[in-house]
Amino acid sequence: MISLQDVHVRLAGNAGGVHILKGVSLNVEPGETVGLRGPSGSGKSTLLMAAAGLERVSAGKVVIAGTDIGALGEDALARFRAAHIGIVFQSFHLIPTLTAFENVATPLEFAGKADARDQARHFLDQTGLSERLQHYPGELSGGEQQRVALARALAGGARLILADEPTGNLDMETGKHVADLMFDLSASHGVTLFLVTHDPELAGRCGRVIHLEDGQIVE
């Protein structure tokens, strides 16, 4: 599902270039759950964004579900991502002027899904939000907003979920509930889950844990 082959990411800056990822090679099989850990600044989020095609790599190859995404133009990459990848961010990234239902349904409608509204209702129901469809993000708790984000990630039929600190902005109890939901939905839908986390307990729920330090896999 994910194949990173000698991936490097270098970013230019006023103080000089920064070499963030330094020859990362990694394979993740379909249906796997993989946790990515490491100290702050080790390149975890950059690696996740490279896998999503949101960060272009400087060298190496990123292959997702058999497609070399580095060979795609921006429009083709956006279409590929919409069809194959769901992303869950720490800060939710919901559109504040859209209801929970609209936050899930609108991307599906833009993607031309004929059953967009039905799929939005289905996944919001699966995440326990059937009574909150018409609420705006500002009217939802942090845990509820993250569940909307999870429903949005799954509703498009993505076979790969990339999650960046998905419980980082939540209290312990709410974070555990969201994690339970994420792993349950991943298992029931056969979705590959690749997540970045500082939480050793959350990482320990994954089938495999990868440690990144200074832009390199060390364990």
N, C-alpha and C positions, 0 to 999 in steps of 0.2 A: 504493500500500500504506500509506503514511503521508502524511497531509496535516495540517500544523500551520498554523493561520491566526491570525496576530497574537496569539500565545500569551504571556500574562503569568503569572508565579507570584510572589506576594507572601506572605511568611510573617510572622506576628506574633511578637514576642519581648519579653522584659523590657526590653531596651535600645532598643526601638522596632522598627518593621517593617523587613523586608529585602525589597527588590525584586530577585529572583534572575533571572528571565527577563523581558525587556523588549521585547515585540513580535516574537517569533520566528515567521517564516513559512518553511515548508520542505515540499517534496514529495519523496518517495522512491518510485520506481516498483517494481512487482513484479520480483523477481529481481535488483535492484541490490545492490551491496555499497558501503556508505557508512561512512567513518570520520569520527568527530567528535573534533577536537582543540582544545586551548586551555589556558591556564594554570589552575592550581588556583584554585578559587573562581569560575570563569567561568560555571558553571551547566551543565556537560556532563552530570553524573549526573542533575541535576534534569530536564533536557530528556528524557533517556532514560526516567526514571521517569514523566514526564508522558505520553510515548508509550505506556507500558505501562499507564497508568491507575492507577499506584501513587501518583502525586502529582496531586491535583486542581488544575486550573489556576484562576487568579483571574479571568482574562478570556481571550477568544479561543476557538478551537475545535480539538479534536483528533479527526480522523477516521482510523480504522484499517480498512483493507479495506472502505471504503464505509460504515462505521458511526460515527456521532458518539458516541464513548464517554462524553462529558460528559453525555449525556442518559440514561445507564444508571444504575440504582440499584446499590448495592454487590453484591447477589447476582447480578444480571444481568451486571454488569461482570466478576465473578469467573468466571462461566460463559463469557463471551466470551473472556476472557484464556486460560482453559484450552483453548479450542478453536482459538484463532488465534495466540497469542503464546507463544514460548519465551524464557525469560530466563536468561542466564548471568552470575553475579556473580563479582567478583574473589575473594571469600572462600568460594566453592563453595556454601555454604548447603545442605549435605546434612544429613539427620537422622541423628545419630550412633548412635542405637539401631536403625537399619535397615541391612540389608546393601545393597551396591551394587544388586543386583537389586530389592530392595524399594523403594529410593529412586526407581527409575525406574517400577516397576510400580504402586506404591500410588496415586500421583496419577491414573494412568490408570483404576484400579479405582474410585476416588472419582468420576471423570467418567463412569462407566458404560460404559467401553470393553469390549466382549465379548472382544477379543483382547489385553487388557492385558498378560498374561504373555508372550505370543508377541512382541508389539511390544517389550517390555522386553529380551527376549533378543536380538532382531534388532539393536536399536540398540547394545546393549552389545557385541555381537559386531562391529558396524561400527566401534566405537571401540577395538577391540582388547582388550576386557576379558572375553572369554568364559571365561577361566580364573580370574576374580576375582569372580564373581557373588556368592558367599557371604561375601565379606570386608566388614567394617565400615569406615566412613570412616577410623577411627583406625588401621586396618591397611593403608591405601593411601597411596601417595606423593601429593604435591600435584598432580602431573600426572595421576595416575590419578583423583583426586577430581574434577579439572576435566573429565576425559573422561566421568565418570559424570554430571556436571552437564550436559554437552553432549548426552549420550544422552537424559537426562530432558527437555531442551528440545525435542528433535526428535521424541521418541517419540509425543507427542500429536498429531502431524500439523500442527504449527504451520507457517504460511507465512511467519512473520516471527520472526527471532531478534534479540533485543536483548541485547547483550553489554557489560557495564561492566568495563573493564580486565580482560579474560578471561585475560591472561597476566601480570598485574601481580604475582602472588604466586609466580611460577615462575622458576626459573633460565633462562638464555638458551636452552640447548639444549632443555629441556623445553617452554619457551614456544613455541619455533619448531615443535616437533612438534604441540602443541595447536593452534597457528594453522593449520598445514598441514591438520590434520584438519577444523577448523572451515570453512575455505574449500572443501575438497574436498567435504564433506558438503553445504554450502550449494549448490554448483554441481550436484552429482549429484541433489539433491532439488528444485532450482528454488526454494530458499528465499531470501527477502530478508534481508540481514544488515546491521544497523545497530549499529556498535560505537563505544564511547568508549575512547580510548587516549592515553597519553602517548608511546607508542613510534612514532617517525616511520616506521620500517621496516614495522611492522604496518599503520599507516594507509596507507602507500604501496601495499599490496597490494589496497586497495579501489579500486573503479572511480571513486570520487569522494571527496574529502576536504573537510570543512566545518570552518572555524575559528570558534570562539566566544570572544568576549572581553566581559567585564562584562555577560553576559546577552544579547548581541546577536551575530548572525552578521556577521562582518567580511570573510569570503572564502569 
